[in-house]
Amino acid sequence: MLPLTNRLRRLNRLSSPLSRFLSNIFSSTSVPPPHPPITPSPPLTSTITSAFSQWFLSHSQNCPNSLLDRIYSAIASSPDEHTLDQSLSSLNPPLSKTFLLNFLSHKPFLDPAIVDPNQLLLLKLRFFDWSGRRPSYRHSHAVYHYLFCLLKKSSKSPLIRQKLHLLSNSYNPSCSPNIHTRFYDTLVIGYAVAGEPEIALRVLGRMRFSGLDPNPFTIGVLQNSLVDNSLFSFCESLYPVLLRSDPDVVSIQLKSLCMQKNLHSAESLLRSLPSQLAARESHAVVVVKALLWRGKYEKARKIVEDFPSEEVYSVWLNCLIKMGKLREAVGFLADKKVAEHYIPASPVYDTLIMRLLRENYLSEAYDLLTEMMEEGISPTCVTMSAALCFFCKAGLVDVALQLYRSRCELGIDPHGPTFDDLIRALCADGDSSSAYNVAVDSMHKGHFPGRQAFATLANALCRDGKLDQVRSLLDAAVKKEIKPAADILVRYLGALCKAGKLTEACQVPYIGSDSYGTMGSSIYKHKSAYTRMIRAFALLDRVDVLPRLVIEMQEMGHIPSRNLYRTVIVSLLKAEKYGDVLLLFSQQLLRRNLDERTCYHYFIDGAGHAKKPDMAREIYNRMLSAGVDPNWESEILLLRVYLKSDKISDALSFFKLLHGRNEPTSKIYNVMITGLCQAGRLDQAVDLWKQAREKKLIPSLQSYEELSLALASVKDYETLVKLLDDFSETGRPVSAFLCNVVLMHTMKSRDLLRVWFKSREESKEKDSGGSKLNELPHNQSSGRLLLGQLIAAFSGGIRTRDNLDQVVEEFENYFPMNIYTYNMLLKAFTLEGRMDLAREVFSRIYKKGYQPDRWSFDTMVYGFCKDRDKDEAERWMKAMSRNGFLPTQNTVRLLDITL
């Protein structure tokens, strides 16, 4: 790695905004966050895009492979041999060994429809056959060798043998000796590459028997095959043949020694060579590779130092990269560049840059990219893909997207990981539409998004509500025989349910299943999948499948929640599937996934929410018959069922039954009081409250709140005051709900105030001057006095009072105020025209950690309109609009009059 000062000096020589910007973002020692701390401005983004576009464009314009691309396109568009001959003849390719080798090794930039490796191999074979029929050209041994190697890499060894067999049958003894030699050479090369060195040796023997000498290239291929197949003695027997014509036999000897694990002899042979032979790159490369393969790292380093060459350096760098020693590789490259002006070929740069990007060493990857630019190294398709990957990881998604959209013009052919990086970067940038388009392009190119990229894209599309695109992705995965991950299906299922597309949601478990009639099991490894499916079927009134889903859910090891049981039971009972409910209940008792009493409780609770008291009573009776003793929760559940179903007489009868068995607890009284209040049976609720207090039981806060609301609603203020006095004697602090009830009714009329004062006078007479009040704890007496003061203050006539701000402060000290309470205070002040105090209350809303709602702003606008303060009304109306609220109809009418 170059020192930081040298690196920045080199970057400054480029004198581009790209260099200055990126060198400021990344340090050479740290891995940057997913999003860089500095975001480029639009002009700088355009400059970066332009710099890389010019680099890529210079490659595509000056690339000698443009003719090769046109040949591939012509072959792909020619359906028959006649058309093929016309198309290729018009291009007039310069047939030669070098041209054929370049063509066979070239990766064409074709239409996305022609990307299958087998199709590409077919295109190469068609051109090989066509060129071999030209009268002015004959294939060399090197071309045959390369083609045979391509076939072997494509697992086409049987095809090689078939071609060789046909070639053997076409032998013509009347041909010239030169033709005979080429014929035998081709057979030897073919069988050697196909992994049949024994057959190749037999062909060689027949050739020698005919008095023909093999080509040194042929012998070299054969010997390599013999060594690869561990036939070392046969290989050694051919050394004298090669020594007469090819000094490169030393490389084969070295390879043979290395294959036999005789590394010491191989190293000795290398060092014993004359300087002229030792300088050949291939000799040292063989030994270095063998030492590295055997883990002899330090010995290999010594060979690299003693036998320097470009090929040796490339092998060493590739070794460092594979071993994960990326910083050492970068440092080695920088040192050799300074000391020996060593500039590696593009593949070495590409491999190192891609590995650096994989490990998120973005600064080092950027250095190498700019170094390639500076040195004028022509970028390959891998280099371009690396640049796209770099911009994605660096957070410069706009640059990556612009380069990607110009890929055809620039000659960029992204590979699979680059597509995935771009998809993830676009999703992180919130552009799921562009990410989806990139995924479609990658599938057209034959690359299906990787698991992580696919999941990221599917989740982003679900988040943005683009469910049709999610379904198309899932269908594409199924066509590729790729089973979508269960968590993706679960998220998609949840998004469909949230969007109300319940019918589509019910089909999600079948995606990727072997049979459309059988649900896939992988999705149900997630409990949420069952939960969402059950709720979806319930909303669609497809209740027949609900019991089966509950059982399957338990078989998968998931325990349904109380709410889920409630959903199933309510849905079945609404459809009058009473038998299904009882059957499911019996199955649950047998499975014992739940505690027995809990199972009874869940079904009683479900029947109560369905307002089916008969079913609830049936479950309760079964509980008694089974010998399971009901506890207080069982009794409360059944009481609630009767009360919710408006079976008040049954509830009272059951309450009396419980009263006859044991003395009811305060919890049972609470259920009866709140239930009777909600059912409009206020007199009976008050009687039970008095009965509970006579038994020294203290009802819950909810009971007091429900009673106070019901009493205030019917304007029974005398009983309400008694209830509030009794509540104070319990020692509880006044709740916000009670305070809000008092505020609301004191603002409506002065009746509550009169009853309150009357109660205070009677209390004073009874207690001889208020001694009882003085005996109360401080918090109770203070609460009672403050509540009375509040009633007096807000029962009208507050316009002339000057200490209301102090009342509010004391009020906050004693009562847990909420936003509703503050809105009530705002209403009280605005009704009396005290907008100064209303402002104070509004500011206190923020100070206490609340957020003003629609009613807060509407009350302020209404108050200023009522006071004919046009400017303030407009200002508050704008504030209301900025917060996303609309005024009520009463305020709108008053606004029309005021404004």
VEXGU-437379 format. One record per residue (C-alpha): z negated, x negated, y negated. Coordinates in pm, whole numbers, plus 50000, padded with zeros to 5 digits. Layout:
REM residues N
ZXY;...
END
This chain:
REM residues 899
500005000050000;500924986749658;498034981849416;497615011049182;498674991348873;501884979249039;502615013649169;502225029548826;504335001648672;507095009548919;506785046548841;507015039948470;510265021048528;511715053948648;510825068148302;510985103948423;508645133248360;508535137148737;506895103248783;504465107148497;503425141848604;502915134848972;501265101148922;498635118448708;497975145248968;497345124449278;495135094749343;495975069449611;492735073849800;491935110649813;493485140749976;494235166149701;493165202449718;495655229049829;496425236449466;496595207149223;494335207748920;497315204948685;500095230748683;503455219248546;504975238048258;508305256048316;510365228748141;508685201748353;509275222148668;512945223748575;513025185948518;511485178948858;513965202349027;516875186348843;515835150848940;515695158549311;518795180549298;520825151849153;519565128649425;520425153349700;523745162449540;524825126049520;524215124149894;526235155349975;529155145149746;529375109149868;528505116450229;531215104450472;530125131450710;531855159050514;534965154550737;532715157051043;531275189750915;534785203550862;535745193551216;532705211351358;533535242351153;537165241451273;536095238851638;533555267051598;536185290051444;538885282751707;538725307651996;541445291152208;542985256952264;546175264752069;544225273951755;541985243751808;544965220351826;546425234251503;543125232651315;542255197051416;545795184051370;545755196451012;542565176750948;544125145451104;540845128351201;541005089951224;540315086851596;538515055151696;535465044351892;533325043451576;534545077451459;533875093651799;530375078651816;529645091451463;530955125851557;528875128251875;525695117051695;526245138651387;524065169151321;526415193451146;525475215650854;526915247850994;526595284950954;523135296751074;524785315351361;525835282251523;522605263751579;521915266651951;521795231752113;523995242952400;526585256152156;526555223251964;527005203752287;529955226152373;531535218252035;531095180852100;532685183952446;535665203352309;536405176152052;535895149052316;538475165952539;540865171952250;540715136052126;541125122552480;544485140552507;545895123352198;548575098052302;547485072152045;543805071052146;541755063752459;538015068252494;536065035952514;533245028752754;530745032252469;531975067552394;531735077352763;528285062052777;527105081152469;528525113852600;526895109252938;523595102152762;523975134452561;524575153952879;521545138353046;519285146052748;520495181952764;519505183853132;523205183953229;523025156553495;524625179853756;527515184753514;527945146953488;528125143953866;530605172653880;532845156153621;532615122753802;533505139254132;536575154953975;537435121653817;537175104054156;539545129354315;542105123054041;542455085954131;546095074454140;546675041054324;550065036354161;548545031453816;548414997553648;545444974153713;544224979853358;544045017153424;542275010353754;539644989253574;538965015853310;538775042053587;536155022753784;534215012953468;533915049353371;532645059053716;530055031253716;528805040753367;528705077653456;526735073853778;524375048953614;523575072553326;523265102253564;520445084153747;522495074954054;522535036454044;523105033654421;526405052654392;527295031454089;526714999954298;529015012954570;531745019954313;531204984854173;531604970454525;534844989654577;536024976754240;535254940454329;536894944954671;540044955854489;539944923454293;539024939653962;536424925153720;534004950053557;533544951653184;530364933853064;529354966352891;529614984153228;527454958053402;524884960853121;524654998853160;524344995253537;521624968953510;519664990353268;519885018953515;518734996453798;515764984653595;514905020153491;514895030053859;512804999453956;515634984054162;514854949254032;516324928754319;519734945754283;519584939253910;518864902153961;521864899154193;524114908853900;522784882553656;525434856353750;528184881653679;526844888053328;525984852253241;529674843053253;530624868552988;527624883052806;524684863152669;522794895952618;521704893752982;518474879152845;517534913352709;517904928353055;515844900353207;513124906352951;513214943553018;512994937653392;509954915153353;508304940553125;509024968953368;507354948153639;504314944553406;504874906953393;504334905553018;503184869353014;506454857553176;508454879452937;506724864252636;507204829152777;510904835852835;511294848252479;509614817752331;511614793952555;514974806752428;517074785252198;516694794251833;520134810151822;519354833552113;515784839852004;517044851651667;518794881151832;516834912551736;517094929652073;515164902352255;511984904652050;512214942652034;512034945352414;508864924552429;507204941452131;507814976052278;506414965452616;503304949852462;502674980652253;503205003252553;500544983652742;498154984252446;498524947252363;498394954251992;497424919851861;499944901552082;502674924851961;501654917851601;502014880351672;505554885351811;506454905351498;505204876951277;507004849851481;510334868051528;510924887351203;513924910151186;514784944851058;514844960051406;511494944251497;509984956751172;511304991751241;509764991651589;506464979051448;506385005251175;507155032951422;504335020251640;501865020951352;502955056051268;502525068451625;499085052251642;498095070551324;497605038251126;499425052450826;497755031950556;498475000150751;502105010750787;502405017250412;500754983750338;503024964950582;506094980750425;504934971750073;504094935650171;507464929650340;509294944650046;507604920749805;507814889950030;511184895050203;512854922950004;512784943550321;514124978950271;514054999350594;516675024450691;516295061250610;514905071050955;511895047950909;511185062450566;511635097650702;509275092850994;506575077050777;506855103050499;506705132350739;503605118250910;501935111750574;502615147650475;501215160350803;497965141650730;498035153550363;498445118650215;500515133349934;500225104149693;501585079249946;504375102950050;505365107449687;505435069549639;507875065449927;510115093749805;510385078649458;510905044349615;513885057849807;515205072349481;514745039649298;516365018649572;519335042249593;518725050649959;520795080550056;518545109250168;519055124350510;518385160350603;514925149250718;514295133350378;515235165750206;512985185550436;510175160950360;510685166349987;510435203950032;507315199450242;505805176749976;506345201849695;504835229549907;501715209449983;501445197049624;501365232749494;504765229749324;506065260649501;508565269249227;510285235649270;510395239049647;511795274449622;514515264549374;515615235349593;515555257649898;517725283949733;520265256549650;520165242250002;523815249650086;525075233149768;522745203249809;523375199150180;519745205550275;519225216450634;515465222950664;513855218651003;511235241251156;507995226951009;509545227650660;510235264750691;506625269850798;505255249250507;507355268950260;506245302250409;502575292750387;502935279350032;504695310649909;502055332850071;499285312549906;501155316549576;501225354449624;504995356849673;505115373750012;508645387449951;510155352749912;508125340650210;509575368950419;513115359650312;512485323550413;511215335450752;514395355950801;516515325550713;514565303850955;515135329151235;518855329151157;518735291451191;517195295351535;513635286351434;510975312951474;507985307451241;505095288751398;501915306751498;500015297851182;502935305050947;503655337951124;500015348851099;499825338750732;502995357750648;501995388750846;498565389350680;500095385350334;502575413550396;499775435950525;497735427550217;500645436949989;501405468850181;504875457450296;504445472550639;508145477250718;508645439750688;505645433550913;507175456251176;510515438051156;508705404851210;506875418751511;510105432651657;511765398751609;508885382251792;509215406452082;512975399652104;512195362552125;509705370752403;506895358652179;503805380052218;502245386551875;498665374851839;496065401951878;494445395751539;497815401351368;498265434551549;494725444751456;495335437051089;498655455551101;496945484951268;494305485750996;496935483950720;498835513350873;495675533950896;494795525450537;498295535850426;497975568850613;500755560350860;498755571451159;501695578951388;502975543251350;499425530351394;499165547051733;502225527651852;500865493251758;499065486952090;502385490852271;504065462552076;504795434152313;503635453552621;505485449952948;505885487352972;506065512252690;503845535352882;501025510452916;498995498052624;498765460852570;495345446652644;495255416952407;494785438052095;491765454652248;489895422052268;488985430951911;486435458551867;487985468551535;491225477351717;489445503851921;487595516351617;490765520451413;492695535751700;489985561551770;489775571251403;493585573251380;493825596051686;490995617051550;492755621851216;495935631651403;493925656951612;495045639151930;491595643452079;492555642352447;492765604352447;489475598552266;487135599052570;489455575352757;489515551252462;485715551252447;485515542552817;488195515352786;486365501352486;483205497652693;485125482652985;486375455752744;482755447652662;482525465352326;479695489152238;480735518852020;478705524051707;476785555851625;479415565251367;482195560651623;480415583251873;479985608251593;483725607151514;484675613451877;482135641251933;482975659051608;486725657551684;486245671152036;483945699151923;486245709551641;489005712851902;486515732852116;486635706852392;483055713852497;483675703752858;485095669952748;481995663552537;479645670852828;481785649953064;481745620652821;477995625352783;477505623553161;479715592653183;477705575352912;474465582253095;475925567453414;477345536453244;473965528453084;475585508952801;473065525952576;469385532552609;468965566852772;467115582652481;469565566952234;472455582952422;470835617352386;470245610952017;473865600751951;475225632552106;472715654851929;473645637751604;477385642751671;476865679651750;474905683451428;477705668651216;480135692051391;477735720851308;477465730851671;473745738351717;474265753352063;475725720552191;472905700952029;470335723752192;472095719752527;471805681852502;468165685352397;467405708052695;469105683352929;466865656952784;463805677652873;465165685453222;465795648453287;462145641053215;462875621152899;460105628552650;461465636452303;460045615252024;459835622851655;463475611351607;464665636251870;462855664651697;464135654751355;467705653051480;467555688251623;465895701451306;468715686651099;471295702551326;469785737051260;469505730950888;473055717150850;474415746451050;472525771150823;470445782651118;467315785150907;465505809051135;466105786251434;464885756551230;461695774851132;461145786451489;461565750951619;459235738351345;456585763451453;457105752651814;456495716751714;453485727751510;452085744451818;452475713152029;451195686851787;450425683951422;453785677551247;454145644051076;455205638350717;458685628850841;459235663150993;457965679450671;460415658050474;463335669750687;462345706150650;461745704150273;465005686250192;466985707750436;465595740350293;466305728749937;469895720450025;470225754050200;468965772549891;465665783350053;463555770949766;460515793649821;460165782450180;460605746050077;457815749349815;455545765650070;456065736850311;455425711850031;452115728749950;451275730350320;451925693250359;449755684850057;446935706350189;447055685450506;446825653650297;450405644250390;452535627950123;456175639250126;458885613450071;460475605349736;463605623649847;461565655249907;460155653949552;463615647149409;465265675949598;462445699749501;462545689349134;466315694049116;466145728149287;463235740049069;464895728148748;468155745048849;466415779148873;464315771048563;461025773648750;459485748748512;455875758348590;456235748148953;458295717948841;455455705648617;452975710448901;455315690949127;455565662548872;451765661848832;451385660449206;453955632749225;451995612548967;448825616549175;450595600749474;450655568049281;454415563249306;456415551449006;458745577348860;462245573249003;465465572748803;466515605248971;463375623748854;463795609148510;467405620648495;466455656048601;463825657548329;466215643848067;468975668148160;466785699048135;464805688647828;468115685147643;469225719947750;466255738847600;462635735947484;461305756947775;460275726947978;458465712947675;456465745347629;455475746347995;454505709847982;452225714447677;450705745647832;449945726248149;448365698247946;446085722947761;445015739248085;444365705248238;442195694747944;440115726447961;439675723348335;438785686748327;436475688948022;438415668647775;440795651048008;438275631648212;440485634548517;443345618648329;441135590248227;440085584748589;443665580348704;445005545248762;446685530148460;450195532648597;449725569748686;448255579948349;450785559248161;453635574248360;452365609448299;451875603447923;455275586647891;456965614948079;455345639847846;456375619247545;459925617947679;460015655647724;458705660547373;461105635447222;464265649247383;463545686447364;465205689347025;464275678646675;464645641046731;466785635946422;463695631046206;461925607346445;461925570246368;460315555846678;462855566746937;464045530946989;460505522047087;460405551647324;463535538347498;461995503747537;458805518347684;460895541047901;462655510648049;459305494948128;458185524248347;461345538548502;464105522048711;466945533248491;470525535048614;473845540948441;473385578748469;470065575948282;471625555848002;474465580947977;471885608647943;470185589647662;473555584147495;474225621447518;470835629647370;471305606847070;474885617547002;473925654447013;471385647546740;473775625446543;471795593546593;474815571246656;472845540746544;470525545546842;473505554147063;475025520246979;471745503847070;471625521647406;475255512447475;474515475647412;471455477847636;473695489347920;475315454947917;472005437047871;470555453948179;473475443248396;475345476448416;478965483948330;479705513848105;481745540348285;484085567648165;481195589948057;479615562047852;482775556347646;483565593447627;480105601147488;480495574747216;483965587447117;482695623247114;479705613646899;481795596046632;484285624846628;481385648846583;480195627846285;483775627146145;483835589246160;487585584846216;487685546646216;484875542646469;486315570146688;489675551946700;488005518546772;485965532647059;489005551047190;490925518047210;487995501847390;487935530847633;491655526747702;491305489147753;488735495848022;491095519648200;489385552748118;490705585647976;488695609747757;487585643747880;489265675747760;486405684347521;486665650047360;490455652847337;490165685947153;487625671246911;489855640546865;492775662746763;490605678646497;489115645846373;492245623946377;
END
